[in-house]
Amino acid sequence: MKLARLDDAGELLAIDEVPPDQWVESANAVPLPDDTDLEPGRARWDRARKTFHIRPPTGAGRPMQQLDSETIAAIALGFLALRKSGQHFPARTQAWLAEWMRSVDAAGLIDRKGDPL
């Protein structure tokens, strides 16, 4: 059987495989279904509700949150200002910026040469 090993705060530290006859009930061990998808470091056991709370991933591998058009415009205008000052960007950034400049989101924010208004 699978067993969640918890710290005193309920944070999931590890998932151990334990023979059913060797499992000992404890505040820091919770039995799990064999097909669990929990990951150590990303879940906390709620002792009162007897359930895990999952935290979204952080850092590398974390999905980027969807940005609103105002935030994207601010980023793009910042890139344009930096480019005008002579800063060079990777090809991927240049391609994204060129695409944004052709989008309806850029209308009214840049002139025909691509300079911010």
C-alpha distances in whole Angstrom, upper triangle without the diagonal:
4,7,10,13,16,20,22,23,20,20,16,17,14,10,8,6,5,6,6,9,10,9,12,13,15,17,16,12,11,7,7,8,7,10,11,14,14,16,17,20,21,19,20,18,21,20,23,22,18,18,18,21,21,24,26,26,29,31,31,29,30,32,35,36,39,42,45,49,50,48,48,52,52,50,52,55,54,54,57,59,57,58,62,62,61,57,56,52,50,50,47,49,52,51,49,52,55,52,52,56,57,54,56,54,57,60,62,60,62,65,66,65,62,63,62,64
4,7,10,13,17,19,20,17,16,13,13,10,6,6,5,6,9,9,12,11,10,12,13,14,16,13,10,9,6,5,7,6,9,8,11,11,13,13,16,17,15,16,15,18,18,21,20,16,16,15,18,18,21,22,23,25,28,27,26,26,28,32,33,36,39,42,45,47,44,45,48,48,46,49,52,51,50,54,55,53,55,58,58,57,54,52,49,46,47,44,45,49,48,46,49,51,49,49,53,54,51,53,51,53,56,58,57,58,62,62,62,59,60,58,61
4,6,9,13,16,17,13,13,10,11,8,6,5,6,7,10,10,12,11,8,10,10,11,12,10,6,6,4,5,9,9,12,10,13,11,12,12,15,16,14,14,12,16,15,19,18,14,14,13,16,17,19,22,22,25,27,27,26,26,29,32,33,36,39,42,45,46,44,44,48,48,46,48,51,50,50,53,55,53,54,58,58,57,53,52,49,47,48,45,46,49,48,46,49,52,50,50,53,54,52,53,51,53,56,58,56,58,62,63,62,59,59,58,60
4,6,10,13,13,10,10,6,8,6,5,6,9,10,13,13,16,14,11,12,11,11,11,8,5,5,6,7,10,11,13,10,12,9,10,9,11,12,10,10,9,13,13,16,16,13,12,10,13,14,16,19,19,21,24,24,23,23,26,29,30,33,36,39,42,43,41,41,45,45,43,45,48,47,47,50,51,50,51,55,55,54,50,49,46,44,45,42,43,47,46,44,46,49,48,47,51,52,49,51,48,51,54,55,53,55,59,60,59,56,57,55,57
4,7,10,11,9,8,6,6,5,6,7,10,11,15,15,17,14,12,12,11,10,9,6,5,7,9,10,14,15,16,14,15,12,11,9,11,13,11,11,10,14,13,17,17,14,14,12,15,15,17,20,20,22,24,25,24,24,27,30,31,34,37,40,43,44,41,42,46,45,43,46,49,47,47,51,52,50,52,55,54,54,50,49,46,45,46,43,44,47,47,45,47,50,49,48,52,53,51,52,49,52,55,56,54,56,59,61,60,57,57,55,58
4,7,8,5,5,5,5,7,9,11,14,15,18,18,20,17,14,14,12,10,8,5,6,8,11,12,16,17,19,15,16,12,12,9,10,12,10,8,8,11,11,15,16,13,13,11,13,14,15,18,19,20,23,24,24,24,26,29,30,33,35,38,42,42,40,41,44,43,42,45,47,45,46,49,50,48,50,54,53,53,49,48,46,44,46,43,43,47,47,44,46,50,48,47,51,52,50,51,48,50,53,55,53,54,58,60,59,55,56,54,56
4,5,5,5,7,7,10,12,14,17,18,21,21,23,20,17,16,15,11,9,6,9,11,15,16,20,21,22,19,19,15,14,11,11,13,11,9,10,12,12,16,17,15,15,13,14,16,16,19,20,20,23,25,25,24,27,30,30,34,36,39,42,42,39,41,44,43,41,45,47,45,45,49,49,48,50,53,52,52,48,48,45,44,46,43,43,47,47,45,47,50,49,47,51,53,50,51,48,50,54,55,52,54,58,60,59,55,55,53,56
4,5,7,10,10,13,16,17,20,20,24,23,24,21,18,17,15,11,8,7,10,13,16,18,22,24,25,21,22,18,17,14,14,15,13,10,10,11,11,14,16,15,15,14,15,17,18,21,22,23,25,27,28,27,30,32,32,35,37,40,43,43,41,42,46,44,43,46,48,46,47,51,51,49,52,55,54,54,50,50,48,47,49,46,45,49,49,47,49,52,51,49,53,54,52,53,50,52,55,56,54,56,59,61,61,57,57,55,57
4,6,9,11,14,16,18,22,22,25,25,27,24,21,19,17,14,10,9,12,13,17,18,22,24,24,21,21,17,16,14,12,13,11,8,8,9,9,12,14,14,14,12,12,14,15,18,19,20,23,25,26,24,27,29,28,32,34,36,40,40,37,39,42,41,40,43,45,43,44,48,48,46,49,52,51,51,48,48,45,44,46,43,43,47,47,44,46,49,48,46,50,51,49,50,46,49,52,52,50,52,56,58,58,54,54,51,53
4,6,9,11,13,15,19,19,23,22,24,22,18,17,15,12,9,7,9,10,13,14,18,20,21,17,17,14,13,11,11,11,8,5,5,7,8,11,12,11,10,9,10,12,13,17,18,19,22,24,24,23,25,28,27,31,33,36,39,40,37,39,42,41,40,43,45,43,44,48,48,47,49,52,51,52,48,48,45,44,45,42,42,46,46,43,45,48,47,45,49,50,48,49,46,48,51,52,50,52,56,58,57,54,54,51,53
4,6,9,12,14,18,19,23,23,25,22,19,19,17,14,12,9,11,11,14,15,18,19,20,16,15,12,11,8,7,8,6,4,6,9,11,14,15,13,12,9,10,10,11,14,15,16,19,21,21,20,22,25,25,28,31,33,37,37,34,36,39,38,37,40,42,40,41,45,45,44,46,49,48,48,45,44,41,40,42,39,39,43,43,40,42,45,44,43,46,48,45,46,43,45,49,50,48,49,53,55,54,51,51,49,51
4,6,8,11,14,16,20,20,22,20,17,17,16,14,12,9,9,10,12,12,15,16,16,13,12,9,8,5,6,7,6,6,7,11,12,16,16,13,12,9,10,10,11,14,14,16,18,20,19,19,22,24,25,29,31,34,38,38,35,36,40,39,37,40,43,41,41,45,46,44,46,49,49,49,45,44,41,40,41,38,38,42,42,40,42,45,43,42,46,47,45,46,44,46,49,51,48,50,54,55,55,51,51,49,52
4,7,10,14,15,19,20,22,19,17,17,17,15,13,10,10,12,14,14,17,17,18,15,14,11,9,5,6,9,9,9,11,14,15,19,19,17,15,13,14,13,14,16,15,17,19,20,20,20,23,26,27,30,33,36,39,40,37,38,41,40,38,41,44,42,42,46,46,45,46,50,49,49,45,44,41,39,41,38,39,43,42,40,43,46,44,44,47,49,47,48,45,47,51,52,50,51,55,56,55,52,52,50,53
4,6,10,12,16,17,20,17,15,16,16,15,14,11,10,11,12,12,14,14,15,12,12,10,8,5,8,10,10,12,12,16,17,21,20,18,16,14,15,14,15,17,17,18,20,20,20,21,24,27,28,31,34,37,41,42,39,39,43,42,40,43,45,44,43,47,48,46,48,51,51,50,46,45,42,40,42,39,39,43,43,41,43,46,45,44,48,49,47,49,46,48,52,54,51,53,56,57,57,53,54,52,55
4,7,9,13,14,17,15,13,15,15,15,15,12,9,10,9,9,11,11,12,10,10,8,8,7,11,12,11,13,13,17,17,21,20,17,15,13,16,15,17,18,18,20,22,22,21,22,24,28,29,32,35,38,42,43,40,41,44,44,42,44,47,46,45,49,50,48,50,53,53,52,48,47,44,42,43,40,41,44,44,42,45,47,46,45,49,50,48,50,47,50,53,55,53,54,57,58,58,54,55,54,56
4,6,10,12,14,12,10,13,14,14,15,12,10,10,10,10,12,11,13,12,13,12,12,11,14,16,15,16,16,19,19,23,22,19,18,16,19,19,20,22,22,24,26,25,24,25,28,31,33,36,39,42,45,47,44,44,48,47,45,48,51,49,49,52,53,51,53,56,56,55,51,50,47,45,46,43,44,48,47,45,48,51,49,49,53,53,52,53,51,53,56,58,56,58,61,62,61,58,59,57,60
4,7,9,12,10,10,13,15,16,17,15,12,12,10,10,11,9,12,12,14,14,14,14,18,19,18,19,18,22,22,25,24,20,20,19,21,21,23,25,24,27,28,28,26,28,30,34,35,38,41,44,48,49,46,47,50,50,48,50,53,52,51,55,56,54,55,59,59,58,54,52,49,47,48,45,46,50,49,47,50,53,51,51,55,55,53,55,53,55,58,61,59,60,63,64,63,60,61,60,62
4,6,8,7,6,10,12,14,16,14,11,12,10,11,12,11,15,14,17,17,17,17,20,21,20,21,19,22,21,25,24,21,20,20,23,23,26,28,27,30,32,31,30,31,33,37,38,41,44,47,51,52,49,50,54,53,51,53,56,55,54,58,59,57,59,62,62,61,57,56,53,50,51,48,50,53,52,51,54,56,54,54,58,59,57,58,56,59,62,64,62,63,67,67,67,63,64,63,66
4,6,5,7,11,13,16,19,17,14,14,11,13,13,12,16,17,20,19,21,20,24,25,23,24,22,25,24,27,26,22,23,23,26,26,29,31,31,33,35,35,33,34,37,40,41,44,47,50,54,55,53,53,57,57,54,57,60,58,58,61,63,61,62,66,65,65,61,59,56,53,54,51,53,56,55,54,57,59,57,57,61,62,60,61,59,62,65,67,65,66,70,70,70,67,68,66,69
4,5,6,9,11,14,17,17,13,12,10,12,12,12,16,16,20,20,21,21,24,25,23,23,21,23,22,25,24,20,21,21,25,26,29,31,31,34,36,36,34,35,37,41,41,44,48,50,54,55,53,53,57,57,55,57,61,59,59,62,64,62,63,67,67,66,62,61,57,55,56,53,54,58,57,55,58,60,58,58,62,62,60,61,59,62,65,67,65,67,70,71,71,67,68,67,69
4,6,8,11,14,18,18,15,15,13,15,16,16,20,20,23,23,24,24,27,28,26,26,23,25,24,26,26,22,24,24,28,29,32,34,34,37,39,39,38,38,41,44,45,48,51,54,57,59,56,57,60,60,58,61,64,62,62,66,67,65,66,70,70,69,65,64,61,58,59,56,57,61,60,58,61,64,62,61,65,66,64,65,63,65,68,71,69,70,74,75,74,71,72,70,73
4,6,10,12,16,15,12,13,12,15,16,16,20,20,23,22,23,22,25,26,24,24,22,24,22,25,26,22,23,23,27,28,30,33,33,35,37,37,36,37,39,43,43,47,50,53,56,57,55,55,59,58,56,59,62,60,60,64,65,63,64,68,68,67,63,62,59,56,57,55,56,59,59,57,60,62,60,60,64,65,63,64,62,64,67,69,67,69,72,73,73,69,70,69,71
4,7,9,12,12,9,10,9,12,14,15,18,17,20,19,20,19,22,23,21,21,18,20,19,22,22,18,19,20,23,24,27,30,30,32,35,35,34,34,37,40,41,44,47,50,53,54,52,53,56,56,54,57,59,58,58,61,63,61,62,66,65,65,61,60,57,55,56,53,54,57,57,55,57,60,58,58,61,62,60,61,59,62,65,66,64,66,70,71,70,67,68,66,68
4,6,10,10,8,10,10,14,16,17,21,20,22,21,22,20,23,24,22,20,18,19,17,20,21,17,19,20,23,25,27,30,31,33,35,36,35,35,38,41,42,45,48,50,54,55,52,53,57,56,55,57,60,59,59,62,63,62,63,67,66,66,62,61,58,56,57,54,55,59,58,56,59,61,60,59,63,64,61,62,60,62,66,67,65,67,71,72,72,68,68,67,69
4,7,8,7,8,9,13,16,18,21,19,22,20,21,20,22,23,20,18,15,16,14,16,17,14,16,17,21,23,25,29,30,32,34,36,35,34,37,40,40,43,46,48,52,53,50,52,55,55,53,56,59,57,57,61,62,60,62,65,65,65,61,60,57,55,57,54,54,58,57,55,57,60,58,58,61,62,60,61,58,61,64,65,63,65,69,70,70,66,67,65,67
4,5,5,8,10,14,17,19,22,20,22,19,20,18,20,21,18,16,13,14,12,15,16,13,15,16,19,21,24,27,28,30,32,34,33,33,35,38,38,41,44,47,50,51,48,50,53,52,51,54,56,55,55,59,60,58,60,63,63,63,59,58,55,54,55,52,52,56,56,53,56,59,57,56,60,61,58,59,57,59,62,63,61,63,67,69,68,65,65,63,65
4,6,8,11,14,18,20,22,19,21,18,19,17,18,19,16,13,10,11,9,12,14,11,13,14,17,19,21,25,26,28,30,32,31,31,33,36,36,39,41,44,48,48,45,47,50,49,48,51,54,52,53,56,57,55,58,61,60,60,57,56,53,52,53,50,50,54,54,51,53,57,55,54,57,59,56,57,54,56,59,61,59,61,64,66,66,62,62,60,62
4,7,10,13,17,18,20,18,19,16,16,14,15,16,13,11,9,12,10,14,15,12,13,13,16,17,19,22,23,25,27,29,28,28,31,33,34,37,39,42,46,46,44,45,48,47,46,49,51,50,50,54,54,53,55,58,57,57,54,53,50,49,50,47,48,51,51,49,51,54,52,51,55,56,54,55,52,54,57,59,57,59,62,64,63,60,60,58,60
4,7,9,13,15,17,15,17,14,15,13,15,16,14,12,10,12,11,15,15,12,13,13,16,17,19,23,23,25,28,29,28,28,30,33,34,37,40,42,46,47,44,45,49,48,47,50,52,51,51,54,55,54,56,59,58,58,54,54,51,49,50,47,48,51,51,49,51,54,52,51,55,56,54,55,52,55,58,59,57,59,63,64,64,60,61,59,61
4,6,10,12,14,12,14,12,14,13,15,15,12,11,9,11,10,13,13,9,10,10,14,15,18,21,22,25,28,29,27,27,29,32,32,35,38,41,45,46,43,44,48,47,46,49,51,50,50,54,55,53,55,58,58,58,54,53,50,48,50,46,47,51,50,47,50,53,51,50,54,55,52,53,51,53,56,58,56,58,62,63,63,59,60,58,60
4,7,9,12,10,13,12,14,14,17,17,14,14,12,14,13,16,15,11,11,12,16,17,20,22,23,26,29,29,28,28,30,33,33,36,39,42,45,47,44,45,49,49,47,50,53,51,51,55,56,55,56,60,60,59,56,54,51,49,50,47,47,51,50,48,51,53,51,51,54,55,53,53,51,54,57,59,57,59,62,64,64,60,61,59,61
4,6,8,7,10,9,12,13,16,15,13,13,12,14,14,17,15,12,11,11,14,15,18,20,21,24,27,27,25,25,27,30,30,33,36,39,43,44,42,42,46,46,45,47,50,49,49,52,54,52,54,57,57,57,53,52,48,46,47,44,45,48,47,45,48,50,48,47,51,52,49,50,48,51,54,56,54,56,60,61,61,57,58,56,59
4,5,5,9,10,13,15,18,17,15,16,15,17,17,20,17,14,13,13,16,16,19,21,22,25,28,28,26,26,27,30,31,33,37,39,43,45,42,43,47,47,45,47,50,50,49,53,54,53,54,58,58,57,54,52,49,46,47,44,45,48,47,44,47,50,47,47,51,51,49,50,48,51,54,56,54,56,60,60,60,57,58,57,59
4,6,9,11,13,15,19,18,17,18,17,20,21,23,21,18,16,16,18,18,21,22,22,26,28,27,25,26,27,31,31,34,37,40,44,46,43,43,47,47,45,47,51,50,49,53,54,53,54,57,58,57,53,52,48,45,46,43,44,47,46,44,47,49,47,47,51,51,49,50,49,51,54,57,55,56,60,60,60,57,58,57,59
4,7,9,12,15,18,17,16,18,18,20,21,24,21,18,16,15,17,16,19,20,20,24,26,25,22,23,24,28,28,31,34,37,40,42,40,40,44,44,42,44,48,47,46,50,51,50,51,54,55,54,51,49,45,43,43,40,41,44,43,41,44,46,44,44,47,48,45,47,45,48,51,53,52,53,56,57,57,54,55,54,56
4,6,9,12,15,13,12,14,14,17,18,21,18,15,13,11,14,13,16,17,17,21,23,23,20,20,22,25,26,28,32,35,38,40,38,38,42,42,40,42,45,44,44,47,49,48,49,52,53,52,48,47,43,41,41,38,39,43,41,39,42,44,42,42,46,46,44,45,43,46,49,51,50,51,55,55,55,52,53,52,54
4,6,10,13,11,11,14,14,17,19,22,19,17,14,11,13,11,13,13,14,17,20,19,16,17,18,22,22,25,28,31,35,37,34,34,38,38,36,38,42,41,40,44,45,44,45,48,49,48,45,43,39,37,38,34,35,39,38,35,38,41,38,38,42,43,40,42,40,42,45,48,46,48,51,52,52,48,49,48,50
4,7,9,7,7,10,11,14,16,19,17,15,12,9,10,8,10,12,12,15,18,18,16,16,18,21,22,25,28,31,34,36,33,34,38,37,36,38,41,40,40,43,45,43,44,48,48,48,44,43,39,37,38,35,35,39,38,36,39,41,39,39,42,43,41,42,40,42,46,48,46,47,51,52,52,48,49,47,50
4,6,6,7,10,12,16,18,21,19,17,14,11,11,9,10,11,10,13,15,15,14,14,16,20,21,24,27,30,34,35,32,33,36,36,34,36,39,38,38,41,43,41,42,46,46,45,41,40,37,35,36,33,33,37,36,34,37,40,38,37,41,42,40,42,39,42,45,47,45,46,50,51,50,46,47,46,48
4,6,7,9,11,15,17,20,20,17,15,11,12,10,11,12,11,13,15,16,15,16,19,22,23,26,29,32,35,36,33,34,38,37,35,38,40,39,38,42,43,41,43,46,46,46,42,41,38,36,37,34,35,39,38,36,38,41,40,39,43,44,42,44,41,43,47,48,46,47,51,52,52,48,49,47,50
4,6,8,11,15,17,20,19,18,15,12,11,9,9,10,9,11,13,14,14,14,17,20,21,24,27,30,33,34,31,32,35,34,32,35,38,36,36,40,41,39,41,44,43,43,39,39,36,34,36,33,33,37,37,34,37,40,38,38,41,43,41,42,39,41,44,46,44,45,49,50,49,46,46,44,47
4,7,10,13,16,19,18,16,13,10,8,6,5,7,7,9,12,14,13,12,15,17,18,22,24,27,31,31,29,29,33,32,31,33,36,35,35,38,39,38,40,43,43,43,39,38,35,33,35,32,32,35,35,33,35,38,36,35,39,40,38,39,37,39,42,44,41,43,47,48,48,44,44,43,45
4,7,10,13,15,14,13,10,6,5,5,6,9,10,13,16,17,17,15,18,20,20,24,26,29,33,33,31,32,36,35,33,36,39,37,38,41,42,41,43,46,46,46,42,42,38,37,38,35,35,39,38,36,38,41,39,38,42,43,40,41,39,41,44,46,44,46,49,51,51,47,47,45,48
4,6,9,12,12,10,8,5,5,7,8,12,13,15,19,21,20,18,21,23,23,26,28,31,35,35,33,34,38,37,35,39,41,39,40,44,44,43,45,48,48,48,45,44,41,40,41,38,38,42,41,39,41,44,42,41,44,46,43,44,41,43,46,48,46,48,51,53,53,49,49,47,49
4,6,9,9,7,6,4,6,9,11,15,17,19,22,24,23,22,24,26,26,29,31,34,37,38,36,37,41,40,39,42,44,43,44,47,48,47,49,52,52,52,48,48,45,43,45,42,41,45,45,42,44,47,45,44,47,49,46,47,44,46,49,51,49,51,55,56,56,53,53,51,53
4,6,6,5,5,6,7,11,13,16,19,21,24,27,26,24,26,28,27,29,32,34,38,38,36,38,41,40,40,43,45,44,45,48,49,48,50,53,53,53,50,50,47,45,47,44,43,47,46,43,45,48,46,45,48,50,47,47,44,47,50,51,49,51,55,57,57,53,54,51,53
4,6,5,7,9,11,14,16,20,22,24,28,30,29,27,29,31,30,33,36,38,41,42,40,42,45,44,43,47,49,47,48,52,52,52,54,57,56,57,53,53,50,49,50,47,47,50,50,47,49,52,50,49,52,53,50,51,48,51,53,55,53,55,59,61,61,57,57,55,57
4,6,8,11,12,16,18,22,24,26,30,32,31,29,31,33,31,34,36,38,42,42,40,42,45,45,44,47,49,48,49,53,53,53,55,58,58,58,55,55,52,51,52,49,48,52,51,48,50,53,51,49,53,54,51,51,48,51,53,55,53,56,59,61,62,58,58,55,57
4,6,9,10,14,17,20,23,25,29,31,30,27,29,31,29,32,34,36,40,40,39,40,44,43,43,46,48,47,48,51,52,52,54,56,57,57,54,53,50,49,50,47,46,50,49,46,48,51,49,47,51,52,49,48,46,49,51,53,51,54,57,59,60,56,56,54,55
4,7,10,13,16,20,22,25,28,30,29,27,28,31,30,32,35,37,41,42,40,41,45,44,44,46,49,48,49,52,53,52,54,57,57,58,54,53,50,49,50,47,46,50,49,46,49,51,49,48,51,52,49,50,47,50,53,54,52,55,59,60,61,57,57,55,57
4,7,10,13,16,19,22,25,27,25,23,25,27,26,29,32,34,37,38,37,38,41,41,40,43,46,45,45,49,50,49,51,54,54,54,51,50,47,45,46,43,43,46,46,43,45,48,45,44,48,49,46,46,44,47,49,51,49,52,55,57,57,53,54,52,53
4,6,10,13,15,18,21,23,21,20,21,24,23,26,29,31,35,36,34,35,39,38,37,40,43,42,42,45,47,46,47,51,51,51,47,47,43,42,43,40,40,43,42,39,42,45,43,41,45,46,43,44,41,44,47,48,47,49,52,54,54,50,51,49,51
4,7,10,13,15,19,21,19,17,19,21,20,23,25,28,32,32,30,32,35,35,34,37,39,38,39,42,43,42,44,47,47,48,44,44,40,39,40,37,37,40,40,37,39,42,40,38,42,43,40,40,38,41,43,45,43,45,49,51,51,47,48,45,47
4,7,9,12,16,17,16,14,15,18,17,20,23,26,29,30,28,29,33,32,31,34,36,35,36,39,40,40,41,44,45,45,41,40,37,36,37,33,33,37,36,33,36,38,36,35,39,40,37,38,35,38,41,43,41,43,46,48,48,44,45,43,45
4,6,9,12,14,14,11,13,15,15,18,20,23,27,28,25,26,30,29,28,31,33,32,33,36,37,36,38,41,41,41,38,37,34,33,34,31,30,34,34,31,33,36,34,33,36,38,35,36,33,35,38,40,38,40,44,45,45,41,42,40,42
4,6,10,12,11,8,9,11,11,15,17,20,24,25,22,23,27,26,25,27,30,29,29,33,34,33,35,38,38,38,35,34,31,29,31,27,27,30,30,27,29,32,30,29,33,34,31,32,30,32,35,37,35,37,40,42,42,38,38,37,39
4,7,8,7,5,8,10,12,15,18,21,24,25,22,23,26,26,24,27,29,28,28,32,33,31,33,36,36,36,33,32,28,27,28,25,25,29,28,26,28,31,29,28,32,33,31,33,30,32,35,37,35,36,40,41,41,37,38,36,38
4,7,7,5,8,10,11,15,17,20,23,24,21,21,25,24,22,25,27,25,25,29,30,29,30,34,33,33,30,29,26,25,26,23,23,27,27,24,26,29,28,27,31,32,30,32,29,31,34,36,33,34,38,39,39,35,35,34,36
4,6,6,9,10,12,16,17,21,23,24,20,20,24,23,20,23,26,24,23,27,28,26,28,31,31,30,27,26,23,22,24,21,20,24,25,22,24,28,27,26,29,31,30,31,29,30,33,35,32,33,37,38,37,33,34,32,35
4,6,9,10,13,16,18,22,24,25,22,21,25,24,21,23,26,24,23,27,28,26,27,31,31,30,26,25,22,20,22,19,19,23,23,21,23,27,26,25,29,30,29,31,29,30,34,35,33,33,37,38,36,33,34,33,36
4,6,9,12,15,17,21,24,25,22,21,25,25,22,24,27,26,25,28,30,28,29,33,33,32,28,27,23,21,22,19,20,23,23,21,24,26,25,25,29,30,28,30,28,30,33,35,33,34,37,38,37,34,35,34,37
4,6,9,12,15,18,21,22,19,19,23,23,20,22,26,24,24,27,29,28,29,32,32,32,28,27,24,22,23,20,20,24,23,21,23,26,25,24,27,29,27,29,26,28,31,33,31,32,36,37,36,33,33,32,35
4,6,9,12,15,18,20,17,17,20,21,19,20,24,23,23,26,28,27,28,31,32,31,28,27,23,21,22,18,18,22,21,18,21,24,22,21,25,26,24,25,23,25,28,31,29,30,33,34,34,30,31,30,33
4,6,8,12,15,16,13,13,17,17,15,17,20,20,19,22,24,23,24,28,28,28,25,24,21,19,20,17,16,19,19,16,18,21,19,18,22,23,21,22,20,22,25,27,25,26,30,31,31,27,28,26,29
4,6,10,13,14,12,12,16,16,15,17,20,20,20,23,25,24,26,28,29,30,27,26,23,22,23,19,18,21,21,17,19,22,20,18,22,23,20,21,19,21,24,26,24,26,29,31,31,27,28,26,28
4,7,10,12,10,10,13,15,14,15,18,19,19,22,24,24,25,27,29,29,27,26,23,22,22,19,18,20,19,16,17,20,17,16,19,20,17,18,15,18,21,23,21,23,27,28,29,25,26,24,26
4,7,8,6,7,10,11,10,12,15,16,16,19,20,21,22,24,26,27,24,24,21,21,21,18,16,19,18,14,15,18,16,14,17,18,16,16,13,15,18,20,18,20,24,25,26,22,23,20,22
4,6,6,6,9,10,11,13,14,16,17,19,20,22,23,25,26,28,25,25,23,23,23,20,18,20,20,16,16,18,16,13,16,17,14,14,11,13,16,17,16,18,22,24,25,21,22,19,20
4,5,5,6,9,10,10,12,14,15,16,18,20,21,22,24,26,24,24,21,22,22,19,17,18,18,14,14,16,14,11,13,14,11,10,7,10,12,13,12,15,18,20,21,18,18,16,17
4,5,5,6,9,10,10,12,14,15,16,18,20,21,23,25,23,24,22,23,23,21,18,19,19,16,15,17,16,12,14,16,13,12,9,10,12,13,11,14,18,20,21,18,17,14,15
4,5,5,6,9,10,11,13,14,15,17,18,20,21,23,21,22,19,21,21,19,16,18,18,15,14,17,16,12,15,17,15,15,11,12,15,16,13,16,19,22,22,18,18,15,17
4,5,5,6,9,10,11,12,14,15,16,18,20,21,19,19,17,18,18,16,13,14,15,11,10,13,12,9,11,14,12,12,9,10,13,14,12,14,17,19,19,16,16,14,16
4,5,5,6,8,10,10,12,14,15,16,18,20,18,19,17,19,19,17,14,15,15,12,10,13,12,8,10,12,11,11,7,7,10,11,8,10,14,16,17,13,13,11,12
4,6,5,6,9,10,11,12,14,15,17,19,17,18,17,19,20,18,15,16,17,14,12,15,15,11,12,16,14,15,11,10,13,13,10,12,16,18,18,14,14,11,13
4,6,5,6,9,10,11,12,14,16,17,15,15,13,15,16,15,11,13,14,11,9,13,13,10,12,15,14,16,12,12,15,16,12,13,17,19,18,14,14,12,15
4,5,5,6,9,10,10,12,14,15,14,14,12,14,15,13,10,10,12,9,6,10,10,7,8,12,12,13,10,9,12,13,10,10,14,15,15,11,11,10,13
4,5,5,6,9,10,11,13,14,13,15,14,16,17,16,13,13,15,12,9,12,13,10,10,13,13,14,11,9,12,12,8,8,12,14,13,10,9,7,10
4,5,5,6,9,10,11,13,11,13,12,15,17,16,12,13,15,13,10,14,15,13,13,16,16,18,15,13,16,16,12,12,15,17,16,12,11,9,13
4,5,5,6,9,10,11,9,10,9,12,13,13,9,9,12,10,8,11,13,11,11,15,16,18,15,13,16,17,13,12,15,17,15,11,11,10,14
4,5,5,6,9,10,9,11,10,14,14,15,11,10,13,12,8,10,13,11,10,13,15,17,14,12,14,15,11,9,12,13,11,8,7,7,11
4,5,5,6,9,9,11,12,16,17,17,14,13,16,15,12,14,17,14,13,17,18,19,17,14,17,16,12,11,13,15,13,10,8,8,11
4,5,5,7,5,8,9,13,15,16,12,12,15,15,12,14,17,16,15,19,20,22,19,17,20,19,16,14,16,18,15,13,11,11,15
4,5,5,5,6,8,11,13,14,11,10,13,13,10,12,15,15,13,17,19,21,19,16,19,19,16,14,15,16,13,11,10,11,15
4,5,7,9,12,15,16,18,15,13,16,16,13,14,17,16,14,18,20,22,20,17,19,19,15,13,14,15,11,10,8,10,13
4,6,9,12,16,18,19,16,15,18,19,16,17,20,19,18,21,23,25,23,20,22,22,18,16,17,18,15,14,12,13,16
4,6,10,13,15,17,15,13,17,18,15,16,20,20,18,22,24,26,24,21,24,24,20,18,19,19,16,15,14,15,19
4,7,10,13,15,12,11,15,16,14,15,19,18,18,21,23,25,23,21,24,24,20,18,20,21,17,15,15,16,19
4,7,9,12,10,9,13,14,12,14,17,17,17,20,22,25,23,21,24,25,21,19,21,21,18,16,16,18,21
4,6,8,6,6,10,11,10,12,15,15,15,18,20,23,21,19,23,24,21,19,21,21,18,16,17,18,22
4,5,5,6,9,10,11,12,14,16,17,19,20,24,22,21,24,26,23,21,23,23,21,18,19,21,24
4,5,5,6,9,10,10,12,14,15,17,18,22,21,20,23,25,23,21,22,22,20,17,19,21,25
4,5,5,6,9,10,11,12,14,16,17,20,19,18,22,24,22,21,23,22,21,18,20,21,24
4,5,5,6,9,10,10,12,14,15,19,17,16,20,22,19,18,20,20,18,15,17,17,21
4,5,5,6,9,10,10,13,14,18,17,15,18,20,18,16,18,17,15,13,15,16,20
4,5,5,6,9,10,11,13,16,16,15,18,20,18,17,18,17,16,14,16,18,21
4,5,5,6,9,10,11,14,13,12,16,18,16,15,18,17,17,14,16,16,20
4,5,5,6,9,10,13,12,10,14,16,13,12,14,14,13,10,12,13,16
4,5,5,7,9,12,12,10,13,16,14,12,13,12,12,9,12,14,17
4,5,5,6,10,10,10,12,16,14,13,15,14,14,12,15,15,18
4,5,5,8,7,6,10,13,11,11,13,13,14,11,13,13,15
4,6,8,8,5,8,11,9,8,10,9,10,7,10,10,13
4,7,8,7,8,12,11,10,11,10,11,10,13,13,15
4,5,6,7,11,11,11,13,13,14,12,15,14,16
4,5,5,9,10,11,13,13,16,13,15,15,15
4,6,8,8,10,13,14,16,13,14,13,14
4,6,5,6,9,11,12,9,11,9,10
4,5,7,8,10,12,10,12,10,10
4,6,7,10,13,11,11,9,8
4,7,10,12,9,8,6,6
4,7,8,5,5,4,5
4,5,5,5,6,6
4,5,7,10,10
4,6,9,10
4,7,9
4,6
4
